[in-house]
Amino acid sequence: MPAQSPHNTVADVLAYQKANPGKMTLSSSGNGASDHLTVELVWLLTGTSGVHVPYKGGAPAIADLLGGQVDASFQNVNAVIQHIRGGKLRALAVTGAKRSAVLPEVPTLDESGLQGLTVYSWQGVAAPKGLSAGVKQKIHAELVAALNDPQVKQTFADIGLEVVGNTPEQFAEFQRKEYERWQEVITVGKITAD
């Protein structure tokens, strides 16, 4: 939220949206982007609504959030941490299962009363289909070792990113579950990507 927003908690936002359906504006980096889907998931699970304002990328969405042209946005912590620390934005909650190490005073959505609404922005590494098991195993081992290097891990942690480095099978299962969840949001919300 912009620092000048009258909303100080997730409960404030939900109460406002329930009393003023379709009025609060929420920016995203574009139609079908993860921040857009997160907004739609919240609306779906809470029975609230607002106005989705898609931008062509995260930077303009954040710029208009900072300027107060939009009311709120879901953003990756690494993209807005400097604005939160600088007092220009107010973080109401984080979407992970636990509090962010870089924003320990900010509750999770679960702690804020929105149970079951854990959302992660994640990245993964993919290789061509049919890659030999030996090569796949070697690439995986080297990537996990690099990601777990203390300096690399700390660099990521400093900007609010958490290294997972699980197995290819665990990642495939995670992707499958994510696909199922977001497919429902996309179908119900009739969402198309830009």
VOBA-1610 file (N, C-alpha, C; in pm, whole numbers, padded with zeros to 5 digits, always signed):
BEGIN
Met+00085-00117+00000Met+00000+00000+00000Met+00090+00124+00000Pro+00047+00229-00065Pro+00120+00355-00051Pro+00118+00396+00097Ala+00225+00461+00142Ala+00235+00498+00283Ala+00118+00584+00329Gln+00060+00663+00238Gln-00050+00752+00275Gln-00186+00682+00276Ser-00191+00552+00248Ser-00317+00479+00246Ser-00383+00479+00384Pro-00515+00488+00388Pro-00585+00479+00517Pro-00591+00336+00571His-00553+00238+00490His-00562+00097+00529His-00431+00052+00593Asn-00442+00001+00716Asn-00323-00041+00790Asn-00311-00191+00808Thr-00416-00265+00778Thr-00415-00410+00794Thr-00489-00476+00679Val-00469-00606+00666Val-00544-00683+00567Val-00693-00675+00598Ala-00728-00680+00726Ala-00869-00670+00765Ala-00929-00538+00718Asp-00853-00429+00727Asp-00900-00299+00677Asp-00933-00307+00528Val-00843-00367+00453Val-00860-00377+00308Val-00983-00461+00274Leu-00996-00576+00339Leu-01111-00663+00311Leu-01242-00595+00350Ala-01244-00526+00463Ala-01366-00455+00505Ala-01401-00347+00403Tyr-01300-00275+00355Tyr-01325-00172+00254Tyr-01378-00234+00125Gln-01317-00344+00081Gln-01362-00408-00042Gln-01503-00464-00030Lys-01537-00516+00088Lys-01673-00568+00107Lys-01776-00455+00108Ala-01739-00342+00166Ala-01830-00227+00172Ala-01835-00149+00040Asn-01728-00162-00041Asn-01716-00087-00166Asn-01674-00180-00279Pro-01759-00276-00316Pro-01720-00372-00420Pro-01678-00304-00550Gly-01569-00353-00606Gly-01524-00303-00735Gly-01467-00162-00734Lys-01430-00111-00619Lys-01380+00026-00613Lys-01228+00033-00594Met-01171-00052-00508Met-01027-00045-00480Met-00949-00091-00603Thr-00845-00016-00638Thr-00761-00052-00754Thr-00638-00128-00707Leu-00606-00234-00780Leu-00488-00316-00750Leu-00408-00334-00877Ser-00283-00290-00873Ser-00199-00298-00992Ser-00129-00432-01001Ser-00091-00468-01124Ser-00010-00587-01147Ser+00083-00560-01264Ser+00177-00651-01282Ser+00272-00638-01391Ser+00214-00679-01525Gly+00088-00721-01527Gly+00022-00754-01653Gly-00084-00860-01636Asn-00176-00866-01731Asn-00281-00968-01728Asn-00220-01107-01729Gly-00262-01189-01632Gly-00214-01326-01624Gly-00083-01342-01548Ala-00022-01232-01505Ala+00103-01240-01428Ala+00074-01291-01287Ser+00177-01336-01218Ser+00157-01395-01085Ser+00093-01297-00987Asp+00128-01168-00995Asp+00067-01072-00903Asp-00081-01052-00936His-00116-01060-01064His-00258-01053-01103His-00332-01175-01051Leu-00276-01292-01070Leu-00343-01415-01025Leu-00360-01416-00873Thr-00264-01361-00800Thr-00276-01355-00654Thr-00394-01268-00613Val-00410-01153-00679Val-00526-01066-00652Val-00655-01142-00678Glu-00662-01209-00790Glu-00782-01284-00826Glu-00810-01396-00726Leu-00706-01461-00677Leu-00722-01567-00577Leu-00780-01510-00448Val-00730-01397-00404Val-00783-01331-00284Val-00930-01298-00304Trp-00964-01239-00416Trp-01104-01205-00442Trp-01192-01330-00444Leu-01142-01435-00506Leu-01218-01560-00514Leu-01243-01619-00376Leu-01140-01622-00292Leu-01152-01685-00161Leu-01221-01599-00056Thr-01226-01469-00078Thr-01287-01381+00022Thr-01423-01325-00022Gly-01460-01349-00147Gly-01586-01296-00196Gly-01584-01145-00213Thr-01465-01089-00229Thr-01452-00945-00249Thr-01419-00918-00395Ser-01412-00790-00429Ser-01373-00754-00565Ser-01310-00616-00564Gly-01240-00589-00670Gly-01177-00459-00689Gly-01157-00439-00838Val-01073-00345-00871Val-01042-00316-01011Val-00898-00354-01035His-00878-00451-01122His-00742-00490-01160His-00689-00391-01262Val-00570-00337-01235Val-00506-00241-01325Val-00376-00304-01375Pro-00378-00363-01496Pro-00258-00428-01548Pro-00161-00327-01610Tyr-00034-00347-01586Tyr+00071-00265-01647Tyr+00157-00352-01736Lys+00243-00293-01810Lys+00336-00367-01894Lys+00468-00381-01819Gly+00464-00460-01710Gly+00582-00485-01629Gly+00565-00438-01486Gly+00653-00488-01401Gly+00646-00455-01260Gly+00686-00313-01227Ala+00785-00259-01297Ala+00834-00124-01267Ala+00724-00018-01278Pro+00646-00013-01387Pro+00540+00088-01391Pro+00429+00061-01290Ala+00402-00065-01259Ala+00301-00097-01158Ala+00345-00044-01021Ile+00473-00060-00990Ile+00526-00011-00863Ile+00532+00141-00863Ala+00570+00202-00976Ala+00578+00349-00984Ala+00443+00412-00954Asp+00335+00358-01011Asp+00203+00414-00985Asp+00153+00382-00845Leu+00198+00272-00788Leu+00167+00242-00649Leu+00235+00345-00558Leu+00361+00373-00585Leu+00435+00474-00509Leu+00370+00612-00521Gly+00321+00642-00639Gly+00259+00773-00663Gly+00115+00782-00616Gly+00059+00672-00568Gly-00079+00673-00519Gly-00184+00669-00629Gln-00144+00639-00754Gln-00242+00629-00862Gln-00324+00500-00852Val-00272+00401-00782Val-00345+00277-00752Val-00340+00256-00601Asp-00437+00180-00552Asp-00451+00162-00408Asp-00361+00055-00347Ala-00333-00051-00421Ala-00260-00163-00362Ala-00200-00250-00472Ser-00116-00343-00430Ser-00055-00436-00524Ser+00011-00550-00446Phe+00017-00667-00506Phe+00100-00775-00455Phe+00231-00767-00532Gln+00342-00754-00461Gln+00472-00743-00526Gln+00574-00834-00459Asn+00673-00878-00533Asn+00781-00955-00475Asn+00860-00866-00381Val+00893-00918-00265Val+00959-00838-00162Val+01089-00775-00215Asn+01164-00846-00297Asn+01291-00792-00346Asn+01270-00669-00435Ala+01151-00656-00496Ala+01123-00543-00584Ala+01081-00418-00508Val+01034-00435-00385Val+00981-00320-00310Val+01043-00298-00173Ile+01135-00382-00133Ile+01192-00372+00003Ile+01250-00234+00030Gln+01318-00175-00068Gln+01377-00043-00045Gln+01270+00063-00022His+01155+00049-00086His+01045+00145-00069His+00975+00125+00065Ile+00968+00002+00110Ile+00910-00026+00242Ile+01002+00030+00350Arg+01131-00002+00339Arg+01228+00048+00438Arg+01238+00200+00435Gly+01216+00260+00318Gly+01223+00405+00304Gly+01095+00476+00345Gly+00993+00400+00385Gly+00868+00460+00431Gly+00774+00505+00322Lys+00800+00466+00197Lys+00712+00506+00086Lys+00598+00408+00064Leu+00620+00283+00103Leu+00516+00180+00093Leu+00496+00115+00228Arg+00374+00067+00250Arg+00340-00003+00374Arg+00307-00148+00338Ala+00384-00240+00393Ala+00357-00382+00372Ala+00254-00427+00475Leu+00144-00483+00428Leu+00039-00529+00519Leu+00055-00676+00555Ala+00109-00755+00462Ala+00127-00898+00486Ala+00222-00954+00381Val+00279-01069+00413Val+00355-01145+00314Val+00275-01269+00281Thr+00293-01320+00161Thr+00209-01430+00113Thr+00267-01569+00143Gly+00387-01575+00199Gly+00449-01703+00230Gly+00391-01768+00354Ala+00432-01891+00380Ala+00384-01965+00496Ala+00444-01912+00626Lys+00558-01844+00615Lys+00621-01785+00733Lys+00662-01643+00702Arg+00689-01566+00805Arg+00728-01427+00786Arg+00860-01418+00711Ser+00877-01309+00639Ser+00998-01286+00563Ser+01110-01244+00658Ala+01228-01298+00636Ala+01344-01262+00720Ala+01378-01115+00705Val+01347-01053+00592Val+01378-00911+00573Val+01266-00819+00620Leu+01149-00876+00651Leu+01036-00800+00703Leu+00973-00877+00820Pro+01049-00905+00924Pro+00999-00991+01031Pro+00879-00934+01107Glu+00859-00804+01100Glu+00746-00740+01170Glu+00616-00749+01091Val+00623-00793+00965Val+00505-00800+00878Val+00445-00940+00888Pro+00316-00950+00926Pro+00253-01082+00939Pro+00232-01150+00805Thr+00208-01278+00809Thr+00169-01352+00690Thr+00020-01328+00665Leu-00027-01364+00547Leu-00171-01357+00520Leu-00246-01448+00615Asp-00188-01564+00643Asp-00250-01658+00736Asp-00268-01594+00874Glu-00165-01528+00923Glu-00173-01459+01052Glu-00272-01343+01047Ser-00295-01292+00927Ser-00386-01178+00909Ser-00530-01220+00887Gly-00557-01349+00899Gly-00694-01397+00888Gly-00731-01461+00756Leu-00637-01470+00663Leu-00665-01533+00533Leu-00597-01669+00528Gln-00655-01766+00597Gln-00597-01900+00601Gln-00603-01966+00463Gly-00498-02042+00435Gly-00494-02118+00311Gly-00459-02037+00189Leu-00407-01919+00208Leu-00375-01833+00096Leu-00224-01809+00089Thr-00149-01917+00088Thr-00004-01908+00078Thr+00034-01908-00069Val+00109-01807-00109Val+00150-01792-00249Val+00298-01759-00253Tyr+00369-01827-00339Tyr+00511-01800-00358Tyr+00538-01758-00502Ser+00629-01665-00516Ser+00685-01636-00647Ser+00810-01723-00654Trp+00817-01807-00752Trp+00927-01902-00756Trp+00993-01906-00893Gln+01114-01951-00891Gln+01190-01972-01014Gln+01243-02115-01013Gly+01262-02169-01130Gly+01316-02304-01141Gly+01407-02312-01262Val+01475-02422-01270Val+01565-02446-01383Val+01510-02565-01461Ala+01497-02548-01591Ala+01446-02655-01677Ala+01553-02693-01778Ala+01546-02816-01822Ala+01640-02868-01923Ala+01557-02931-02034Pro+01619-02955-02149Pro+01544-03017-02260Pro+01490-03155-02222Lys+01372-03186-02273Lys+01313-03318-02253Lys+01408-03423-02310Gly+01417-03535-02239Gly+01502-03645-02286Gly+01646-03634-02241Leu+01677-03539-02155Leu+01813-03525-02102Leu+01849-03653-02029Ser+01970-03703-02049Ser+02009-03828-01984Ser+02011-03811-01832Ala+01982-03919-01762Ala+01976-03917-01616Ala+02109-03870-01556Gly+02220-03914-01615Gly+02351-03875-01562Gly+02377-03725-01574Val+02344-03669-01689Val+02363-03525-01709Val+02267-03447-01618Lys+02145-03492-01610Lys+02046-03427-01523Lys+02094-03427-01379Gln+02144-03538-01333Gln+02194-03551-01196Gln+02313-03458-01172Lys+02402-03449-01267Lys+02520-03363-01255Lys+02481-03215-01250Ile+02394-03175-01341Ile+02347-03034-01342Ile+02279-03001-01210His+02191-03090-01165His+02120-03068-01039His+02218-03052-00924Ala+02313-03141-00912Ala+02410-03136-00802Ala+02489-03006-00804Glu+02531-02963-00922Glu+02610-02839-00933Glu+02525-02716-00901Leu+02401-02713-00947Leu+02312-02600-00917Leu+02282-02591-00768Val+02253-02703-00705Val+02224-02703-00561Val+02347-02659-00482Ala+02463-02707-00523Ala+02586-02666-00454Ala+02608-02516-00468Ala+02586-02462-00587Ala+02604-02318-00609Ala+02503-02237-00529Leu+02378-02281-00529Leu+02274-02208-00455Leu+02296-02214-00304Asn+02356-02320-00258Asn+02382-02334-00114Asn+02516-02278-00070Asp+02592-02222-00163Asp+02714-02153-00125Asp+02675-02044-00025Pro+02742-02035+00090Pro+02700-01938+00192Pro+02689-01794+00140Gln+02780-01752+00055Gln+02774-01614+00003Gln+02655-01595-00091Val+02631-01692-00177Val+02517-01685-00269Val+02386-01686-00190Lys+02378-01778-00095Lys+02256-01791-00014Lys+02229-01662+00063Gln+02334-01600+00118Gln+02317-01476+00194Gln+02276-01361+00102Thr+02332-01356-00018Thr+02295-01252-00114Thr+02146-01260-00145Phe+02097-01380-00167Phe+01954-01398-00192Phe+01873-01361-00068Ala+01916-01407+00049Ala+01844-01379+00174Ala+01835-01230+00202Asp+01939-01155+00169Asp+01942-01011+00194Asp+01832-00935+00119Ile+01787-00992+00009Ile+01680-00925-00067Ile+01546-00999-00054Gly+01540-01091+00043Gly+01414-01157+00073Gly+01385-01282-00007Leu+01485-01339-00073Leu+01463-01460-00151Leu+01514-01581-00073Glu+01439-01689-00078Glu+01473-01811-00006Glu+01515-01918-00106Val+01630-01980-00081Val+01679-02086-00168Val+01616-02218-00123Val+01560-02292-00219Val+01501-02422-00187Val+01594-02533-00235Gly+01620-02541-00364Gly+01713-02642-00417Gly+01667-02785-00393Asn+01539-02814-00416Asn+01489-02950-00396Asn+01522-03039-00515Thr+01470-03161-00514Thr+01500-03255-00621Thr+01414-03225-00744Pro+01456-03273-00861Pro+01373-03255-00980Pro+01233-03314-00962Glu+01222-03425-00893Glu+01091-03488-00871Glu+01004-03401-00780Gln+01064-03346-00675Gln+00989-03258-00584Gln+00943-03132-00658Phe+01029-03078-00742Phe+00993-02959-00817Phe+00880-02989-00916Ala+00886-03105-00981Ala+00780-03144-01075Ala+00646-03156-01002Glu+00646-03212-00882Glu+00523-03225-00804Glu+00472-03087-00761Phe+00563-02999-00720Phe+00526-02862-00683Phe+00461-02792-00803Gln+00522-02805-00920Gln+00467-02744-01042Gln+00327-02799-01072Arg+00309-02928-01056Arg+00179-02989-01083Arg+00070-02928-00994Lys+00101-02915-00865Lys+00004-02858-00770Lys-00022-02710-00801Glu+00083-02639-00836Glu+00065-02497-00872Glu-00023-02484-00995Tyr+00001-02568-01094Tyr-00079-02564-01215Tyr-00227-02585-01183Glu-00257-02684-01100Glu-00396-02713-01064Glu-00461-02593-00995Arg-00390-02535-00898Arg-00448-02423-00824Arg-00473-02304-00915Trp-00373-02267-00994Trp-00387-02148-01075Trp-00481-02169-01193Gln-00495-02293-01239Gln-00590-02321-01347Gln-00732-02289-01302Glu-00764-02320-01176Glu-00897-02287-01124Glu-00918-02136-01119Val-00818-02063-01071Val-00829-01917-01063Val-00846-01858-01203Ile-00769-01908-01297Ile-00775-01858-01435Ile-00911-01887-01498Thr-00962-02007-01475Thr-01091-02046-01532Thr-01205-01965-01471Val-01212-01958-01338Val-01319-01886-01270Val-01313-01736-01304Gly-01191-01681-01305Gly-01176-01538-01333Gly-01176-01503-01480Lys-01182-01602-01569Lys-01179-01581-01713Lys-01059-01493-01752Ile-00942-01534-01702Ile-00821-01454-01718Ile-00744-01498-01843Thr-00700-01400-01918Thr-00612-01426-02031Thr-00484-01347-02010Ala-00376-01398-02063Ala-00247-01330-02051Ala-00227-01233-02167Asp-00146-01132-02142Asp-00110-01037-02249Asp-00002-01097-02336
//
